[in-house]
Amino acid sequence: MSGSRKVRVVKRDGSREFFNRSKLGVALWRGIQHTTGTYDHARQLAKAIELYLIRTDQRRISSAALFEMGMKVLRRVGLDEAGEVLEGHRAWRRLRRLRLKVRQEGGRMTFWDKSWLAEFIARSWHLSRATARILAGQIELELLAGPARVVDRQAVIDLLNDRVLQFGLADAVPVQQYK
C-alpha cells in the first residue's frame, strides 16, 4: 500500500491482499476512459479512496465494498457514465463466469474459478500471488470473451504457458503439472 497503514482487501474467493492504490486506479480507469476523464483523474480518485480508508482506520475491506466505494466516488464527481461502464462489465463477467465450465482430467466438469488458476500459476511458476492473480485475470478475460462454454483444463494450462512465455517469465521455472 502507498500509505503507512496496511489495509487488506478480502477477495471474492476469500483470499486477501494488501490494498493497492495503483490497481484501484487502473480499475477506475477502465470506466473513466470511456468519458472525458483522464488517467490522472482515476489515479487521484484512487488516492482519495486510499486516504479515506486510512483516516477511518480501516484494516480490512471486501473487494465488493471497495468496488461500491469506487462507484460512489465516480457518481460524486459526476462520472456516472464511467460507473455504468464498470457496473456493466462486472455484471457481464459474473454471468460469463457462471456459464463457463472446465473439463478436468477424466472428464469431470467444474465451474470456472479464477482462484484455482491463480493458485496453479503461483505454485507452478513460483510467482508471487499478485503476479499470479494478474495472469489469471488476463486469461479469464480471454476465456470469458470467447464463445466457448466448456474449456479443457489442458487448454487453460496451454494458454497460461503461452502467456508466461509472452511476458518473458518462461525461463524462470518450467511449469509442473499440479493437480
Summary of the structure (lengths in Angstrom):
residues: 179
radius of gyration: 17.7
end to end distance: 33.0
largest distance: 52.4
contacts: 507
relative contact order: 0.11
helix: 61%
strand: 10%
